Amino acid sequence: MANRLSFNEYGLDLSAPHTGPDSIVDMHVAPFESVGGEALALLVIQPRSLAHRIDKQLTHRGAARSVSAMSAMLAHEIKNPLSGIKGAAQLLESDVSAENTELTQLICSETERIAGLVDRFEQFSDTPVDLDMPINVHAILENVRVLAKNGFGSHVSFVEDYDPSLPDVRGNKDLLTQVFLNLVKNAAEAVDRRKGEIKLCSAFRPGIRLSVPGRARPIRLPLEFSVIDNGIGVSDDIKPHLFDPFVTTKSNGTGLGLALVAKIVGDHGGTIECDSTRDRTIFRVRLPMATPNVEPGEGSP
């Protein structure tokens, strides 16, 4: 056994139809002898899906940063001329014949559409915002539920399963509202209009830590908030790129919504991931506590 060495292989991709599209593992093989002298080996396979997904989070943040750099250019080079084009079309509208009025109105509506798209880009900008306020995410989820129930999600049955002892997170209320509003809206669009259900959950998950460059200690991410729907699911070919800019499953989508969600969650020091099957999709947002030494039961409900 003296010449037999242990073998370690990291990041093996075992993705297959029966294991899923994101099955990354570490493999360890250690030789040993049985009591009778028989040469044996111990094989250990460790799934590293969470670590692999967190690595992807850093890639998503880099992609979002690229979009933010482009957004500054778009705001100046496109948005300003659009205002002039729309103004000129509105002036022409009073001078053209009735049959051509439709064309000037088309110009106005298209400039508004493009301006709206540029506005979406500008949301990726790195404009400083206050991310240091204690936030009760349960209050945000309740507000989002009410908004959805009285609007785009009126056809959905909502189920709430919260851990009321969870402490606050530290961040920006408006940005976190945008995160969960986007996730719930996507879920409402994915479910059946007659039997659609969206479940909003929270839980304490100890043991999850994220190493961040520039920080001496890993960040603990024990607060988990989930949006679960019984819709059609996300296709396997889209799943690995779901949070990349310009990736969308909607015919009229821009592919910026989930990319922006990933950026906001990342700016709050958290992670987001998606697990999806044919009739069940779960988006999990993991965030750090506002006060790292507060345990559940000591924070606000």
DANOR-V854907 format. One record per helix or strand of 3 or more residues. SS is the DSSP state (2 for helix, 1 for strand). FROM is the first residue (numbers start at 1). TO is the last residue. If there is no record, write none. Layout:
ss	from	to
SS	FROM	TO
SS	FROM	TO
This chain:
ss	from	to
1	7	13
1	24	33
1	39	47
2	49	93
2	98	122
1	133	135
2	137	149
1	157	161
1	169	171
2	173	190
1	197	204
1	223	229
2	236	239
2	257	267
1	271	277
1	280	287
